[in-house]
Amino acid sequence: HDALPISLSLFLGSIAGLKFGKLPDRIISLGSLITTSIPEFASGVVLIVIFANWLKLLPPLSIFVTENSILESPSKLIMPVMVLALIETGYVTRMTRTSVVDVTKSAYVRAAMLRGIPYWPWVFKHVLRNALLAPITVILLHANWMIGGIVIIEATFGYPGLGNMLLDATLNKDIN
């Protein structure tokens, strides 16, 4: 479930960084700032209100009572995955944008541009190759945040998973 949000965030962050200060940058930056700043439980409740109560498209909770498998009702997983994806996408988009802007302002990238290298080879060979190192490192180090976010999201949606088990173990002081 992580490949789509990460790919989307790297793409959006690269576009925002390459269009620094222009309308696409402002729109992408505002969207990523909003999705990053809203906590998991709040965005979960907002999605429940919109998709379960108003639009009646998805079930409000992920409790599996009559099913033997998650695959029997995958619609119960859409909103928890959306919450995780929104926050992850916003955060990595902001990191990618900042990294692209920093690399674009560096001397070696400006020298490549002044040598007359065409735009797309300049972007792929000089800018993105060096700018995507920081966001990829952040993505790999983001696993601990993901575990904390999973605990909150599973509690919000009533999903019986690893996060719920971690929460129960913590509340019951079960060290093992």
Accessible surface in RSA format (square Angstrom, percent):
REM  Atomic radii and reference values for relative SASA: ProtOr
REM  Chains: A
REM  Algorithm: Lee & Richards
REM  Probe-radius: 1.40
REM  Slices: 20
REM RES _ NUM      All-atoms   Total-Side   Main-Chain    Non-polar    All polar
REM                ABS   REL    ABS   REL    ABS   REL    ABS   REL    ABS   REL
RES HIS A   1   132.70  72.5  69.96  48.6  62.74 160.5  66.04  68.1  66.66  77.6
RES ASP A   2    50.18  35.2  48.96  48.7   1.23   2.9  23.08  54.3  27.10  27.0
RES ALA A   3    78.22  71.9  66.85 103.2  11.37  25.9  75.34 106.1   2.88   7.6
RES LEU A   4   141.11  78.6 135.74  97.1   5.37  13.5 138.65  97.4   2.46   6.6
RES PRO A   5     8.37   6.1   6.22   5.7   2.15   7.8   8.37   6.9   0.00   0.0
RES ILE A   6    29.56  16.8  29.53  22.0   0.03   0.1  29.56  21.3   0.00   0.0
RES SER A   7    66.82  56.5  57.57  76.8   9.25  21.3  34.36  73.2  32.45  45.5
RES LEU A   8    81.83  45.6  77.56  55.5   4.27  10.7  81.55  57.3   0.28   0.8
RES SER A   9     0.08   0.1   0.08   0.1   0.00   0.0   0.00   0.0   0.08   0.1
RES LEU A  10    33.19  18.5  32.44  23.2   0.75   1.9  32.89  23.1   0.30   0.8
RES PHE A  11   123.43  61.8 117.29  72.7   6.14  16.0 122.66  74.4   0.77   2.2
RES LEU A  12    50.92  28.4  50.92  36.4   0.00   0.0  50.92  35.8   0.00   0.0
RES GLY A  13     0.00   0.0   0.00   N/A   0.00   0.0   0.00   0.0   0.00   0.0
RES SER A  14     9.79   8.3   9.79  13.1   0.00   0.0   6.65  14.2   3.15   4.4
RES ILE A  15    49.60  28.2  49.54  36.9   0.06   0.1  49.60  35.7   0.00   0.0
RES ALA A  16     0.00   0.0   0.00   0.0   0.00   0.0   0.00   0.0   0.00   0.0
RES GLY A  17     2.33   2.9   0.00   N/A   2.33   2.9   0.00   0.0   2.33   5.2
RES LEU A  18    33.55  18.7   9.27   6.6  24.28  61.0  10.22   7.2  23.33  62.8
RES LYS A  19    82.90  40.4  82.45  50.6   0.45   1.1  33.00  29.7  49.90  53.1
RES PHE A  20   101.44  50.8  85.19  52.8  16.25  42.3  85.19  51.7  16.25  46.5
RES GLY A  21    35.70  44.0   0.00   N/A  35.70  44.0  22.82  62.6  12.88  28.8
RES LYS A  22   127.29  62.1 121.27  74.4   6.02  14.3  78.65  70.8  48.63  51.8
RES LEU A  23   122.56  68.3 115.84  82.9   6.72  16.9 116.72  82.0   5.84  15.7
RES PRO A  24    53.97  39.3  49.12  44.8   4.85  17.6  53.97  44.6   0.00   0.0
RES ASP A  25     4.60   3.2   4.60   4.6   0.00   0.0   0.00   0.0   4.60   4.6
RES ARG A  26   155.73  65.4 147.65  75.3   8.08  19.2  50.86  69.5 104.87  63.6
RES ILE A  27   107.09  60.9 101.92  75.9   5.17  12.5 104.22  75.0   2.87   7.8
RES ILE A  28    25.34  14.4  18.78  14.0   6.55  15.8  24.22  17.4   1.12   3.0
RES SER A  29    21.02  17.8  19.79  26.4   1.24   2.8  20.58  43.8   0.44   0.6
RES LEU A  30   106.40  59.3 102.95  73.6   3.45   8.7 105.81  74.3   0.59   1.6
RES GLY A  31    33.21  41.0   0.00   N/A  33.21  41.0  32.62  89.5   0.59   1.3
RES SER A  32     7.80   6.6   3.08   4.1   4.71  10.9   5.13  10.9   2.67   3.7
RES LEU A  33    88.85  49.5  88.85  63.6   0.00   0.0  88.85  62.4   0.00   0.0
RES ILE A  34    84.16  47.9  83.10  61.9   1.05   2.5  84.16  60.6   0.00   0.0
RES THR A  35    34.35  24.4  29.49  29.9   4.86  11.6  32.35  43.4   2.00   3.0
RES THR A  36    44.41  31.6  29.36  29.8  15.05  35.9  29.36  39.4  15.05  22.8
RES SER A  37    77.51  65.5  46.36  61.9  31.15  71.8  42.25  90.0  35.26  49.4
RES ILE A  38    63.01  35.9  61.18  45.6   1.83   4.4  62.33  44.9   0.67   1.8
RES PRO A  39    61.23  44.6  52.14  47.5   9.09  33.0  61.23  50.6   0.00   0.0
RES GLU A  40    17.72  10.2  17.07  12.9   0.65   1.5   0.83   1.6  16.89  13.8
RES PHE A  41   114.27  57.2 114.21  70.7   0.06   0.2 114.27  69.3   0.00   0.0
RES ALA A  42    30.57  28.1  26.01  40.1   4.56  10.4  30.20  42.5   0.37   1.0
RES SER A  43    11.64   9.8  10.14  13.5   1.49   3.4  11.39  24.3   0.24   0.3
RES GLY A  44     0.18   0.2   0.00   N/A   0.18   0.2   0.18   0.5   0.00   0.0
RES VAL A  45    77.76  51.2  77.68  70.3   0.08   0.2  77.76  67.6   0.00   0.0
RES VAL A  46    76.39  50.3  74.76  67.7   1.63   3.9  76.39  66.4   0.00   0.0
RES LEU A  47    14.54   8.1  14.54  10.4   0.00   0.0  14.54  10.2   0.00   0.0
RES ILE A  48    27.22  15.5  27.22  20.3   0.00   0.0  27.22  19.6   0.00   0.0
RES VAL A  49    48.86  32.2  48.86  44.2   0.00   0.0  48.86  42.5   0.00   0.0
RES ILE A  50    56.92  32.4  56.92  42.4   0.00   0.0  56.92  41.0   0.00   0.0
RES PHE A  51    49.10  24.6  49.10  30.4   0.00   0.0  49.10  29.8   0.00   0.0
RES ALA A  52    10.02   9.2   0.69   1.1   9.34  21.2   0.69   1.0   9.34  24.7
RES ASN A  53    78.23  53.9  70.46  68.1   7.77  18.7  14.48  34.8  63.76  61.6
RES TRP A  54   181.82  73.0 152.33  73.7  29.49  69.2 134.01  71.5  47.81  77.6
RES LEU A  55    95.07  52.9  76.09  54.4  18.97  47.7  79.14  55.6  15.93  42.9
RES LYS A  56   158.95  77.5 129.33  79.4  29.62  70.5 101.02  90.9  57.92  61.7
RES LEU A  57   120.32  67.0  92.17  65.9  28.15  70.8  95.08  66.8  25.23  67.9
RES LEU A  58    25.94  14.4  17.40  12.4   8.54  21.5  20.38  14.3   5.56  15.0
RES PRO A  59    41.25  30.1  31.46  28.7   9.79  35.6  37.53  31.0   3.72  23.1
RES PRO A  60    64.33  46.9  64.26  58.6   0.07   0.3  64.31  53.1   0.02   0.1
RES LEU A  61    79.68  44.4  75.70  54.2   3.97  10.0  76.42  53.7   3.26   8.8
RES SER A  62     0.88   0.7   0.88   1.2   0.00   0.0   0.00   0.0   0.88   1.2
RES ILE A  63    78.89  44.9  74.64  55.6   4.25  10.2  74.64  53.7   4.25  11.5
RES PHE A  64    38.44  19.2  16.04   9.9  22.40  58.3  16.04   9.7  22.40  64.1
RES VAL A  65   120.55  79.3  90.63  82.1  29.91  72.1  95.11  82.6  25.44  69.0
RES THR A  66   120.93  86.0  88.93  90.2  32.00  76.3  77.32 103.9  43.61  65.9
RES GLU A  67    34.79  20.0  20.21  15.3  14.58  34.7   7.24  14.0  27.54  22.5
RES ASN A  68   144.71  99.8 106.76 103.2  37.95  91.4  29.18  70.2 115.53 111.7
RES SER A  69    49.69  42.0  39.66  52.9  10.03  23.1  36.67  78.1  13.02  18.2
RES ILE A  70    67.45  38.4  64.73  48.2   2.72   6.6  64.73  46.6   2.72   7.4
RES LEU A  71   150.44  83.8 133.33  95.4  17.11  43.0 133.56  93.8  16.88  45.4
RES GLU A  72   103.20  59.3  67.41  51.0  35.79  85.2  39.47  76.3  63.74  52.0
RES SER A  73    19.93  16.8  16.00  21.4   3.93   9.0  19.93  42.4   0.00   0.0
RES PRO A  74    78.23  57.0  76.08  69.3   2.15   7.8  76.09  62.8   2.13  13.3
RES SER A  75    44.91  37.9  41.85  55.9   3.05   7.0  27.74  59.1  17.16  24.0
RES LYS A  76    38.35  18.7  34.97  21.5   3.37   8.0  20.67  18.6  17.68  18.8
RES LEU A  77    46.50  25.9  46.47  33.2   0.03   0.1  46.49  32.7   0.00   0.0
RES ILE A  78    77.12  43.9  72.20  53.8   4.92  11.9  76.80  55.3   0.31   0.8
RES MET A  79     3.71   1.9   3.42   2.3   0.29   0.7   3.42   2.9   0.29   0.4
RES PRO A  80    13.88  10.1  13.78  12.6   0.10   0.4  13.88  11.5   0.00   0.0
RES VAL A  81    55.22  36.3  55.17  49.9   0.05   0.1  55.17  47.9   0.05   0.1
RES MET A  82    54.90  28.4  53.23  35.2   1.67   4.0  43.98  37.4  10.92  14.5
RES VAL A  83     0.06   0.0   0.06   0.1   0.00   0.0   0.06   0.0   0.00   0.0
RES LEU A  84    13.57   7.6  13.36   9.6   0.21   0.5  13.53   9.5   0.04   0.1
RES ALA A  85    23.03  21.2  20.37  31.4   2.66   6.0  22.90  32.2   0.13   0.3
RES LEU A  86    69.21  38.5  67.94  48.6   1.27   3.2  68.93  48.4   0.28   0.8
RES ILE A  87    12.23   7.0  12.23   9.1   0.00   0.0  12.23   8.8   0.00   0.0
RES GLU A  88     3.20   1.8   3.20   2.4   0.00   0.0   0.35   0.7   2.85   2.3
RES THR A  89    19.06  13.6  18.99  19.3   0.08   0.2  15.99  21.5   3.07   4.6
RES GLY A  90     1.81   2.2   0.00   N/A   1.81   2.2   1.67   4.6   0.13   0.3
RES TYR A  91    74.51  34.8  74.51  42.4   0.00   0.0  40.77  30.6  33.74  41.6
RES VAL A  92     0.07   0.0   0.07   0.1   0.00   0.0   0.07   0.1   0.00   0.0
RES THR A  93     2.63   1.9   2.63   2.7   0.00   0.0   2.09   2.8   0.53   0.8
RES ARG A  94    81.98  34.4  79.57  40.6   2.41   5.7  15.37  21.0  66.62  40.4
RES MET A  95    61.34  31.8  59.73  39.5   1.61   3.8  36.51  31.0  24.82  32.9
RES THR A  96     0.00   0.0   0.00   0.0   0.00   0.0   0.00   0.0   0.00   0.0
RES ARG A  97    48.24  20.3  48.24  24.6   0.00   0.0   3.20   4.4  45.04  27.3
RES THR A  98    69.61  49.5  68.57  69.5   1.04   2.5  51.38  69.0  18.23  27.6
RES SER A  99    13.66  11.5   8.90  11.9   4.76  11.0   8.16  17.4   5.50   7.7
RES VAL A 100     0.00   0.0   0.00   0.0   0.00   0.0   0.00   0.0   0.00   0.0
RES VAL A 101    12.61   8.3  11.51  10.4   1.10   2.7  12.61  11.0   0.00   0.0
RES ASP A 102    89.46  62.7  78.51  78.1  10.95  25.9  26.79  63.0  62.67  62.5
RES VAL A 103    19.58  12.9  17.61  15.9   1.97   4.7  19.58  17.0   0.00   0.0
RES THR A 104    35.03  24.9  33.74  34.2   1.29   3.1  33.74  45.3   1.29   2.0
RES LYS A 105   118.30  57.7  99.91  61.3  18.39  43.8  60.61  54.6  57.69  61.5
RES SER A 106    30.55  25.8  21.04  28.1   9.51  21.9  30.55  65.1   0.00   0.0
RES ALA A 107    84.60  77.8  68.90 106.3  15.70  35.7  74.96 105.6   9.65  25.6
RES TYR A 108   107.23  50.1  98.64  56.1   8.59  22.4  94.43  71.0  12.80  15.8
RES VAL A 109     0.00   0.0   0.00   0.0   0.00   0.0   0.00   0.0   0.00   0.0
RES ARG A 110   120.23  50.5 120.23  61.3   0.00   0.0  33.53  45.8  86.70  52.5
RES ALA A 111    48.85  44.9  43.98  67.9   4.87  11.1  47.59  67.0   1.27   3.4
RES ALA A 112     0.00   0.0   0.00   0.0   0.00   0.0   0.00   0.0   0.00   0.0
RES MET A 113    91.12  47.2  81.78  54.1   9.35  22.3  56.06  47.7  35.06  46.5
RES LEU A 114   146.93  81.8 115.60  82.7  31.32  78.7 118.69  83.4  28.24  76.0
RES ARG A 115   168.20  70.6 129.49  66.0  38.70  92.2  73.20 100.0  94.99  57.6
RES GLY A 116    58.03  71.6   0.00   N/A  58.03  71.6  33.42  91.7  24.61  55.1
RES ILE A 117    51.60  29.4  38.49  28.7  13.11  31.6  40.75  29.3  10.85  29.4
RES PRO A 118    89.40  65.2  78.13  71.2  11.27  41.0  89.40  73.8   0.00   0.0
RES TYR A 119    99.35  46.4  87.84  50.0  11.50  29.9  84.77  63.7  14.58  18.0
RES TRP A 120   144.57  58.0 143.93  69.7   0.63   1.5 117.34  62.6  27.23  44.2
RES PRO A 121    64.70  47.2  57.34  52.3   7.35  26.7  64.41  53.2   0.29   1.8
RES TRP A 122    15.62   6.3  15.62   7.6   0.00   0.0  15.62   8.3   0.00   0.0
RES VAL A 123     0.69   0.5   0.69   0.6   0.00   0.0   0.69   0.6   0.00   0.0
RES PHE A 124   123.73  61.9 115.12  71.3   8.61  22.4 115.21  69.9   8.52  24.4
RES LYS A 125   117.50  57.3 111.52  68.4   5.98  14.2  57.66  51.9  59.84  63.7
RES HIS A 126    31.10  17.0  31.01  21.6   0.09   0.2  21.21  21.9   9.89  11.5
RES VAL A 127     0.00   0.0   0.00   0.0   0.00   0.0   0.00   0.0   0.00   0.0
RES LEU A 128    23.20  12.9  23.02  16.5   0.18   0.5  23.13  16.2   0.07   0.2
RES ARG A 129   156.85  65.9 138.69  70.7  18.16  43.2  56.41  77.1 100.44  60.9
RES ASN A 130    52.21  36.0  43.14  41.7   9.07  21.8   6.17  14.8  46.04  44.5
RES ALA A 131     0.00   0.0   0.00   0.0   0.00   0.0   0.00   0.0   0.00   0.0
RES LEU A 132    41.53  23.1  41.45  29.7   0.08   0.2  41.53  29.2   0.00   0.0
RES LEU A 133   121.74  67.8 119.83  85.7   1.91   4.8 120.59  84.7   1.15   3.1
RES ALA A 134    47.88  44.0  39.47  60.9   8.41  19.1  46.35  65.3   1.53   4.1
RES PRO A 135     0.00   0.0   0.00   0.0   0.00   0.0   0.00   0.0   0.00   0.0
RES ILE A 136    79.26  45.1  79.26  59.0   0.00   0.0  79.26  57.1   0.00   0.0
RES THR A 137    71.63  50.9  70.16  71.1   1.46   3.5  47.65  64.0  23.98  36.2
RES VAL A 138    26.26  17.3  24.58  22.2   1.69   4.1  25.89  22.5   0.38   1.0
RES ILE A 139    27.97  15.9  18.88  14.1   9.09  21.9  18.88  13.6   9.09  24.7
RES LEU A 140   132.15  73.6 111.74  79.9  20.41  51.3 114.54  80.4  17.61  47.4
RES LEU A 141   128.61  71.6 112.35  80.4  16.26  40.9 115.83  81.3  12.77  34.4
RES HIS A 142    26.11  14.3  24.85  17.3   1.27   3.2  17.80  18.3   8.31   9.7
RES ALA A 143    63.09  58.0  57.08  88.1   6.01  13.7  62.58  88.1   0.51   1.3
RES ASN A 144   116.00  80.0 100.79  97.4  15.20  36.6  40.78  98.2  75.21  72.7
RES TRP A 145    68.34  27.4  58.83  28.5   9.51  22.3  49.57  26.4  18.77  30.4
RES MET A 146    24.14  12.5  24.14  16.0   0.00   0.0  24.11  20.5   0.03   0.0
RES ILE A 147    87.70  49.9  87.26  65.0   0.44   1.1  87.61  63.1   0.09   0.2
RES GLY A 148    36.11  44.5   0.00   N/A  36.11  44.5  34.45  94.5   1.65   3.7
RES GLY A 149     2.17   2.7   0.00   N/A   2.17   2.7   0.32   0.9   1.85   4.2
RES ILE A 150    43.37  24.7  42.85  31.9   0.52   1.3  43.37  31.2   0.00   0.0
RES VAL A 151    30.12  19.8  29.90  27.1   0.22   0.5  29.90  26.0   0.22   0.6
RES ILE A 152    68.01  38.7  65.54  48.8   2.48   6.0  67.73  48.8   0.29   0.8
RES ILE A 153     3.91   2.2   3.75   2.8   0.16   0.4   3.91   2.8   0.00   0.0
RES GLU A 154    13.93   8.0  13.63  10.3   0.30   0.7   5.45  10.5   8.49   6.9
RES ALA A 155    57.31  52.7  29.68  45.8  27.62  62.8  35.29  49.7  22.02  58.3
RES THR A 156    33.79  24.0  12.01  12.2  21.78  51.9  16.97  22.8  16.82  25.4
RES PHE A 157     1.35   0.7   1.35   0.8   0.00   0.0   1.35   0.8   0.00   0.0
RES GLY A 158    24.16  29.8   0.00   N/A  24.16  29.8  18.50  50.8   5.66  12.7
RES TYR A 159    37.37  17.4  37.37  21.3   0.00   0.0  20.29  15.3  17.08  21.1
RES PRO A 160    83.90  61.1  58.52  53.3  25.38  92.3  61.98  51.2  21.92 136.2
RES GLY A 161    19.22  23.7   0.00   N/A  19.22  23.7  15.03  41.2   4.19   9.4
RES LEU A 162   103.23  57.5  95.99  68.7   7.24  18.2  96.93  68.1   6.30  17.0
RES GLY A 163     0.52   0.6   0.00   N/A   0.52   0.6   0.51   1.4   0.01   0.0
RES ASN A 164    41.50  28.6  40.97  39.6   0.53   1.3   4.42  10.6  37.08  35.8
RES MET A 165   120.40  62.3 115.54  76.5   4.86  11.6  78.48  66.7  41.92  55.5
RES LEU A 166    71.24  39.7  70.35  50.3   0.89   2.2  70.91  49.8   0.33   0.9
RES LEU A 167    55.37  30.8  53.36  38.2   2.01   5.1  55.33  38.9   0.05   0.1
RES ASP A 168    72.76  51.0  72.04  71.7   0.72   1.7  18.69  44.0  54.08  53.9
RES ALA A 169    29.40  27.0  24.34  37.6   5.06  11.5  27.88  39.3   1.51   4.0
RES THR A 170   101.68  72.3  83.79  84.9  17.89  42.6  67.49  90.7  34.19  51.7
RES LEU A 171   125.66  70.0  99.03  70.9  26.62  66.9 102.33  71.9  23.32  62.8
RES ASN A 172   112.75  77.8  86.27  83.4  26.49  63.8  24.76  59.6  87.99  85.0
RES LYS A 173   178.96  87.3 155.32  95.3  23.64  56.3 106.37  95.7  72.59  77.3
RES ASP A 174    83.05  58.2  68.28  68.0  14.77  34.9  17.80  41.9  65.25  65.1
RES ILE A 175   171.44  97.6 139.09 103.6  32.35  78.0 145.99 105.1  25.45  69.1
RES ASN A 176   178.36 123.0 116.03 112.1  62.32 150.1  46.82 112.7 131.53 127.1
END  Absolute sums over single chains surface
CHAIN  1 A    10612.6       9117.2       1495.4       7767.1       2845.5
END  Absolute sums over all chains
TOTAL         10612.6       9117.2       1495.4       7767.1       2845.5
